[in-house]
Amino acid sequence: MRRLLLPFLGIYAYAIFALLLVAYLPILTVVAAIHRRDPSHRIPGRWVRRLGRSCGSLLPMWRFEIEGEAPPSIDRSPFVVVSNHESTADPFLLARLPWDMRWVAKDELFRIPLVGWILRMGGDIPIRRGRGGSVRAMLESCRQSLGAGISVMLFPEGTRSPDGELLPFKDGAFELAITTGAPVLPIAISGTRSCRPKGSIWFGWSTARARILPPVSTKGMSLDDVPALREAVRARIAAELPALRDEPRPPMRRSLRHASA
């Protein structure tokens, strides 16, 4: 029965996305103009994350849960936040994290009407994969954000995993953390691949979870330590995924623990 409903729910989901994008666009336009001189883009970013939470909350086939505790200092000191990347549903799940961040996203998203306008006004940071100049510009924007006291969010795999298996991590997030002295905050995600598999235009039934893991200090590290830091963080996320995927998931319970308003 659920499979028969999916095309209809997919149409409903696209309609909800479109309506919310249109509804939030004038709000973001005003908020971004008011806070245009704030290098952290903190307030516009909150509105973009609020949009993400609204989208996720209105889809009956998705159930999102956030587990673990945010570092007590995250509202005062910035972190480089990294996560595995299973699906285009990941940002909707991670929008429930209870702190402000600027996000790094692929450049193609910024060229989509409405979506791209909102991402830019919210202060998110584009990257064109495989282009050295784009990577350097992205890292510089991230350094400015960290210097302004706001965390940044990156997917170090660089793309979505096609089968849910953890891909190798790229160096950028870890170079950024070491050169700025920011701790790395790993997050393990499970379940979003079923929300919207890579290559699919439709949506699936799933309960997805994001688990906040203990931060990793970069104090005293140099660029020579990038490979060790990269692999240590990847190993933490990889070690968490089997248990996270195997834990029972109540089908109709939606957890809002740690979700910001």
C-alpha positions, 0 to 999 in steps of 0.5 A: 500500500505504501509503495502505491502511495509514493508517487502521490506523496512525491507530488505532494512533497514537491508542492510543499517545497515549492510553496514553502520556497515561495513563502520564505523568499520575501522573508529571506530577502528582508532578513538578508538585507537587514543583516547584509553587513554581518559576516556570520550570516547567522540570522539569515541562516536561521531562517534557511534552517527553519525552512528546512525543518518546515519541509521535513516536518510536513512530509508524512513519510519522513521521521527525523531524530537528533541524538547526542549533546551539542558541545556546551561552547558551540554558541560561543566558539566555532566548530568545523562540523562534518558528516557522512552524506547519504542523500539530498534529505541530509540537510533537512535532517541536519537542519534540526541541529540546535546551533547556527552554521554556514553550510558548504553545498555544491555550486549546482544548487545555487543555480536553481531558481528559488533554491539558489537565491535562498541559499545565497541569502542565507549565507551558505557557501558554494563549491564547484567540485574539481575546480581549485579556484572554487575550493580555495574561495570556499575555504576562505569563506569558511575561514571568515565564518569561523573568524566571525564566531560561527561554525561551518558544515561540510560533507568531507566525502564530497558527494553522496554515497550511492550505496550508503557505504562511507566514501573516503574523506577529502582533506579540505575540512581538516586543513580548515580545522587545523589552520584555524584551530577550530575543533572538528565535530563529527556527526553520523547520519543513518536512514536518509538514503531511504528518504530519497535514494541517489538518482531517484526523483521520488521519496521513500518512507524512513526514520532517519537519525543524526547522532552528534559525536564527541568533538576532536581537538586540533590544538597543537596540530600542523598540516602534517597531521591532516591525514591522521585527523581525517582518518581518525574522524572518519573512523569515528563516524564509521564505527558509529554507523552499524549500531545506528543503522541496526537500532530499532526505529519506532515507525510513528514516533518523531523525536524533536529532542535538541531541535531548535525552534 
